[in-house]
Amino acid sequence: MSIASFSKPSDADVLQKMESNGKFLNFVGKGVVLQNMNETRYIRTIKIIVDQEEVLQNVVYVKLGINWFFKKTETVLLNT
């Protein structure tokens, strides 16, 4: 089965799993589907404001069978 035939979590699903006390700004780019022999991941990046600073967070889902399951959120470190 090709990646193109997979459904993916909706933006509303992603927002429900966002772990932040910050203010939601917007989505960054499009979601990305990554696949290897062991798993398929969907990653959606969100820009939020935490303590008056913009932060990027990735919300990660994994595909098990035909369903997507939330795995984690991770903060993206920016090189400044």
C-alpha positions in Angstrom: 0.0 0.0 0.0 1.4 3.4 -0.9 1.5 6.4 1.5 -0.8 8.3 -0.8 -3.7 5.9 0.1 -3.5 6.6 3.8 -6.0 8.9 5.5 -4.5 11.2 8.2 -5.6 12.9 11.4 -7.5 16.1 10.9 -6.3 19.5 12.1 -9.0 19.3 14.8 -7.6 16.0 16.1 -4.1 17.5 16.2 -5.3 20.5 18.2 -6.9 18.3 20.8 -3.6 16.6 21.5 -1.5 19.8 21.7 0.1 20.0 25.2 0.6 23.6 25.9 -0.7 26.3 28.1 0.2 28.7 25.3 -1.9 30.5 22.8 -2.4 28.8 19.4 -1.2 30.8 16.5 -1.3 28.6 13.4 -0.2 25.5 11.6 3.2 25.6 10.0 3.3 24.1 6.5 1.5 20.8 5.8 1.6 17.6 7.8 4.3 15.1 6.8 3.8 11.3 6.6 7.0 9.3 7.2 7.1 5.6 6.6 9.7 2.9 7.2 9.6 -0.9 7.5 8.4 -0.7 11.1 5.9 2.2 11.3 4.2 5.0 9.6 4.1 8.4 11.4 2.2 11.6 10.7 3.8 14.8 12.0 2.0 18.2 12.1 3.9 21.4 13.3 2.1 24.1 15.3 3.3 27.6 16.2 2.2 28.7 19.6 3.1 31.5 22.1 4.4 30.4 25.5 5.6 33.0 28.0 5.6 35.7 25.2 7.9 33.6 23.0 7.0 31.8 19.8 7.5 28.0 20.0 7.1 25.3 17.4 5.6 22.0 18.5 5.3 18.8 16.5 2.3 16.6 17.2 3.1 13.0 16.3 0.7 10.2 15.4 1.5 6.6 14.5 -0.5 4.3 12.3 -1.5 0.9 13.7 -3.6 -1.1 11.2 -6.0 1.3 9.7 -6.2 3.7 12.6 -4.0 6.6 13.7 -3.0 6.9 17.4 -1.5 9.9 19.2 2.1 9.2 20.2 3.6 12.4 21.6 4.2 16.1 21.3 7.7 17.5 21.0 9.1 21.0 21.1 11.2 21.9 18.0 14.4 23.6 19.0 15.3 26.6 16.8 18.9 27.5 16.1 19.3 31.2 16.8 
